[in-house]
Amino acid sequence: MLSAFASDAALILAHQELAGAPDEVAAVPKLMAELGLTGVLFTADALHCQRDAFAQAAATGNALLVRVKDNQPTLHATLAGVCAAGCPFDSYETVDRGRHGRQEHRRVEVFDTAGQLDTPWQALVSCVAPVSHLTYVKDTRSGLWATREEVGYYPCQARHGAKVLGCAAIRSHWAVENRAHYVRDVTLGEDASRIRTRPGVMARVRSVALNILRANGVQNISLALYANAVSFEQLLALGTQ
């Protein structure tokens, strides 16, 4: 099941049922067209770093941002070379200090790609944002710090600053895991569902329920499910506010 998720409002906008993973590549451009939105920056997994997806985003008056990986080796190498040889027009850094001695230093830079890509991609990509993660994890026994570094490259169709791409787009995309997938799979029990006849119908029912709760300002879905289960009046009130 492919879905479109509005990260700012945490609302599920649409669904597209799929037969398998290969169908997902063709389904993304189709879903973008059917949404009827304009001026939106779409994000998607690396699987959708495809020219058709970029072209459909442009045709509908939108833009696309995805991570490029080994499924597009030539584009990946070209973008890495652009970043290594050029100067960014914008950058943004954050430091997250988590629990248990974990720290993550994150740097986002944005480079123009004009005149530096192969012809098929040049008209589709305006800039690239390399995102560097430097993570420190403290070993509580030895007191030493282990480090891990990773760089991901994100081609984008629209020219935006580093903070917009790094926070509003890339980080919001990965928030889908916590705000949509985890809630559906664990809190709503979708992974454990034994429905085999038209399971997409029940998936849509779960989406409607989540949208009603989120539209009413609910942040803790698990707590809201319990409260509504013991108070029918409160449940009815969600539909009248």
N, C-alpha and C positions, 0 to 999 in steps of 0.2 A: 504494500500500500504506500504510494507516494503522496505526500501531503505538502501543502504550502502553509508556512507558519510565519505570522507577523510578529517578529521578535519584540518590538516596542510594546505592543499591546498584549502579547502572549496569547494571541488568538489563532486558531486553526482556520484557514480561509477556504481550503478546498482539498479534495481527495482525488486520486487517480489509482484505480486498481490495476495491478500488473500481474503478468503471468510469471515473470522471473526477472533477474538482474539485467539481462540484455535489453529488455523492454524499457527499462528505466531511462536509458540514454535518450531514446526517442520521445519519451513521455514528458520530459522536462520542458522542451520548447513548446510542446502542445499545451501544457498546463499554464505556462506563462501567457500564451495567447488567449486562453479561455478565461483567465482571471480578469481581463479587461482593465488592468491598471496601467498608469503612466507615471513617469518620474520616480520609479522605484529602483533601488539598488538590490538586486537579487543576489543571494549567496547560495552556493551548492558545494557538494563534496567534490573531491578531485576527479571522480569518475566523469563528471560533467564538464570538464575542461575540453570542450568540443566546439568546433567552429559553428556548427548548427545552433548550439545553445546561445553563443554570443550573437549570432546573426538574428535570431528570433528576439532576443532582448532589445537589440537596436531597432528592429522593425516595429516593435510595440511601444517605442518611446521610453524604454527602460535601459538599465545597464546591468552587467553581470560581473561578479567577483568570485573567483574560485582559486583553489590551490592547484598548482601544476606539479605533477609527480612523474613517475617513470612511464605512465601511460602516454605521455607526450615528451619523449626524451629530447628531441631536437629543440622544441620550444623551451624546455627546462634549461638546457645548456645555453641557449641564446639569452634567456632572461638573466641567468646567473652571470654571464659575461657582461651584459649591460650594467648590472649592479657593481661588478668588480672594477669596471673601467670608468664608470661615470661618477658624478656627484649628485647626491639626492637634493631635490628641491624642498624637501621637508622631512622632519624626523620627530619622533616622540618616544619618550622612555618612561617606564614604570618599574616600580620595585614592590613586589608582594612578599610580605613576611608572614608566612603561615605558622601553624602550630608545629610542634615537635622539631623545631630547628630547621625548617625548610624555607628557603628564600628563592624567589624567581626574579631575575632581572630580564626585562623584556624591552627590546628596542625595535621600533618600526621606522623604516625609511621609505621614501617614495621617489622613484626615478622615472623620468620621461622616457618613452620608448619610440618617439617619432623618428622615422627613418632608420631604425635599427633592427626591425623584424623582417622575416620573410613576407613576401607579398600576400599570401592568404591570411596572415595574422595581422598585418600592419593596419588594416582598416578596422580591425575589431578590438585592438588593445591600445589604450591611451597611456597607461603607466603600469609599473610593477612595484609591489611593496614586499621587500624581503623582511620577514619577521624573525628576529633572533631571540632565542630563549637561552639564558644561562642560568642553570639551576644549581643551587648549593643545598646539599642534604647532609646534616650533621650526624655522624655515627655516635650514638649515646654511650657506647662502651669505650671507644678509643678517643673520642673528642675531636677526631679529624673530620674535615669537610670533604665530601666527594662532590665532584662537579660533572654536569652533563650539559652539553651545548648542542643546539639544533637550529637550523635555519630553514624556513619555509618560504617559498616564492608564490606571490598572489598576483596574477595579472588582473587588471581591472579595466573595464570599458570606459569608465568615466574618470576624469582627473579630479581626485580629492586629496585633501591633506592627510598627514600621517595619523592624526588623532581620530579622524572620521573613519579611516580604513581600519585602523588597529583596534579601536574600541567599539564604535557604533556598528561596524560590519563584521570583522573577523571574530571578535570575542562574542558578539551577539549570536553569530552562527553556531558556535559551540555551546552556547547556553541552551540551545534546542535540546541537547541531551538531557539536561536537568529539568527543564520546564515542560517538555513534551514527552520525549521517549521514556524517561524514567517514570514519570507520573502515570503514563498509560500502561507500561509494562508491569510496574510494581504496585502502585497505589490502586489503580483500576483493575489490576489482575489480567491484563490482556495476554501476557505470555502464558498464563495458566488456563486460558479459555479453551474449552473443548468444543466450541461451536465450529462445525465443519460445513454447514449449509449456508452459503452466502454470508461469510464472516464479515464482509465489508459493510453490511448493514449495521451490525453491532459496533463496528469501528466508528461509523458516523454518529451513532447514538452517544458513544463515549466522547466524541469531539464536541457535540452539541452541549453535553453536560459540562465539560471543561470550559467551554466558551461562556456559558451562563455564569459559572462560578467566577471566572476571571473578569467578566464584564461587571460583576458586582463587587469587585475589589478584593476577592479572596486570594490570599497568598499561600496559605497552608491548606492544600487540597485534602489531605488525609484527615485533618481536624474538622474540616467542613463536612466531609462525608459522614463522620460520626455525629456531628451536631445535627445534621439534617435527618439522620436516621432516627434520632430520638425526639425530634420535634417536627411534626408534620406541618405545623403552622409556619415554621421558619422556612421549610422547603417551599411551601406555596408562595411565601413572600418573595423568593428569588425571581419568580416570574411576573411579579407585579411592580417591581421597583423600576 
